[in-house]
Amino acid sequence: MSRFLELNELKTYFPIFLGTVFRRAAGTVKAVDGIQLDLEKGEILGLVGESGCGKSTLARTVMQLIRNTGGAVYLEGRNLSELNPRQVRAERPNFQMIFQDPYASLNPRMTVHDALAEAIQTRGKLRKAVLTQKIAELLTTVGLPPNQMRRYPHEFSGGQRQRIAIARALAPEPKLIIADEPVSALDVSIQSQIINLLLRLCRERQLTMIFISHDISVVKYISDRIAVMYLGRLMEIGPAAAVVETPLHPYTRALVSAVPIPDPIRERARQRIILQGDPPSPLDPPSGCVFHPRCPYVKEACKRARPALEEKLPQRRAACIRIGEI
Amino acid sequence: MPLLSVENLRTYFYTRAGVVRAVDDVSFLLEPGETLGIVGESGSGKSVTCYSILGLIPQPPGRIMGGRAIFDGVDLLGCDKERLRLIRGKRISMIFQDPMTSLNPYLRVSEQLIEPLLVHEKISRRKALDQAVTSLEEVGIQDAGRRLHFYPHEFSGGMRQRVMIAMALISRPEVLIADEPTTALDVTVQAQILELIKRRQRDLGTAVIFITHDLGVIAAFCREVYVMYAGRIVESAATGEIFARPMHPYNAALQQSIPALHQKGKPLFTIPGLPPDLSKPLPGCPFSPRCTYAEPKCREQAVTLQTMAERHQTACLRYQAGELNDLRAAVGV
């Protein structure tokens, strides 16, 4: 077990109950359904998929904010899913999360100083002077003036708040960062500042990162490898540029072709694959390959057996039985 | 002859923090059947521009300080409310960003769909309902006869946006204003909706004003683009020109900061700083504090939009003076 992070057949199911007086189980939502994945130290993995595909549940399961129903999460060989809640808390300084909405993820009644102090001291109490010194350093690292540490979150703009959220995630000196749509709520000109900051931090501090986004061009730019998720399962995984430029799985193809390119000449020349309908309900997933009801290349065999995520080309895995034929 | 011509529109908001100049001297023309894009970041005034035209700005705190919006010989900003009501929802209609909050959750979709027909046309309820079914079918909703009587919450996000489009187009408007209609949707659904608007536009010959912050959507959809920054139009041109020959540093920088056009490994181009506070007076060019090319004159002199090439306007003093040439090469695409 030399991998830095390993997800072994990870499953997170949510039971659904109906009725208020006579509660009865009405089924399970398989939000994360058998994810097999490993990350090297210092690697950046991009996770893409449509809303409701289970990206955020996967992130929260790795963080152990939601405990998994089956499978295991190994961080540096240690099985996090076996730990009790207290032990998870003790481990958590090693893995931290950045959330999408910087307006909701910072406590409005805590100053920047207090929010960061709390995060730093998860590794043990510090003397006041040392603490303030550390907070100042953190703020400088994320590009904020240290003299603003006594301010409250509402005094900052969206981009600045996201910098504070990044500083807070860095405060306990984690090894793994999970960023759940960290730039989706920001304007284009601010978005590029935050992406540059995240990349620089990962490089300088040898951080491993799972970067979740629905924006494929952002993910392609930032990550080493891309994993494509659909209805709780991985459809394809491979080197970032290869997945976007020559996608193997029909779903990845449709996803990539749906993204408008900001270049009118290329945009008009290309063929767009338009999927019909919406993703099916995870409460009642289709049989066989979960993508088959929307897949343009579907045939009978796809409806029967669930395809495994297999190596189709060197370093590239995809879960589709028709890849050689299409 | 243009279908809609907006001249020198100014919309200010009187707030406790001061007067916010949300839209400051904006003019544009819309030809029949054309697709026009307005692109800008949040707070650049693109939505307020369109809300002002349709008289949807709450007054107070908002106030239309000046300008005209001529649609078929009628000034929409100056005419009385009754007159505007005859046009709005009938000849000019709108699709909003969030289909979740812009449909009434208490009313069945059928009621909301036929409302424009009942208001604007002498038509029986039954006939209106028939038309509503047809309009739902036209936007690709299957089993429309049954789904017509659903409540909004029974539809998914993409479906709700289809209902919004059906509602906006049911009265066969001449102008459709689409305010970020796909921002809340997934890319695969976005592709469906864009295709749908395009097809309906072809069928009905509607002119579309498309408001977005996504340059990719602009490239895919619009013929003519207006770039807004801090309540003003800083550049306007045909879509190809906007991308091939940017004439304003803001437009060039915006294109630079998109990861899609970027090579991996190189740091992304960033625009330093933040957009200006619109409640403070801005004497010169509003982009000058963040502009790489700014000179002292940019911060002092008032800037106006000037035509530099055929249908290509810029509000950059230095470009107008011929001091900047190839902005695309300068930032290194």
Interface residues (C-beta under 8 A of the other chain):
Chain A: E50 S51 S157 G159 D187 V188 S189 I190 Q191 S192 Q193 I195 N196 L199 R200 H214 I216 S217 V218 K220 Y221 I222 A240 A241 A254 L255 S257 A258 V259 P260 I261 P262 D263 P264 I265 E267 R268 R272 I274 L275 Q276 D278
Chain B: E41 S42 S156 G158 M159 D186 V187 T188 V189 Q190 A191 Q192 L194 E195 H213 D214 L215 G216 V217 I218 A219 A220 F221 T239 G240 F243 A253 L254 Q255 S257 I258 P259 A260 L261 H262 K264 P267 L268 F269 T270 I271 L274
